[in-house]
Amino acid sequence: MRLEAIRQALAALAVTEEVEVVKIIPAPKPAEGEEAAKPTEVREKVSQTMLFTPDYKKKGFHLDIKVPPAELPAAAQSLIDQGFFLEAITGVDWPKEGQIEVVYDFNHWDELCRVVVRARTDRDQPAVPTISHIYSGANWHERETHDFFGVKFSGHPDLSPFLLPDDADYHPLRKDFKA
């Protein structure tokens, strides 16, 4: 299936992060007349590659990958080489983490195979490379994401306002935006 081919093509680009895993160890069965002990909670940090194959019926996509911003053009090139088209680009504001996540949705022309590519960048000066030279349709999506989240797409040919007024100095989809 196409999913495995694109999974292999993107695997080397995926971010590896330290994640905390919580294991619950059941308490031993108490002796007669003794009070039951509580289960033990064990936390450990493990490295995990941020490449997932979620349940399509629950999530709406087949593959979810997090890449460093610098790898976005390589991921886009792999996807276009495999016959994928770009559906959308948007952002997610993570103020507590001090990050903006740029989210790219791709689909395949010949068979349903949806791929989500994510990249996080610093919230104070959000910037990622453009993919508009790979997917020309990304031009408008990147301009819209720039308008609403303030993400700068380095190398983009024209980040002039797309939907907001020319003099807008605000980004209305950031969580700290006040109308």
Order of alpha helices (4+ residues) and beta strands (2+ residues): alpha-beta-beta-beta-alpha-beta-alpha-beta-beta-beta-beta-alpha-beta
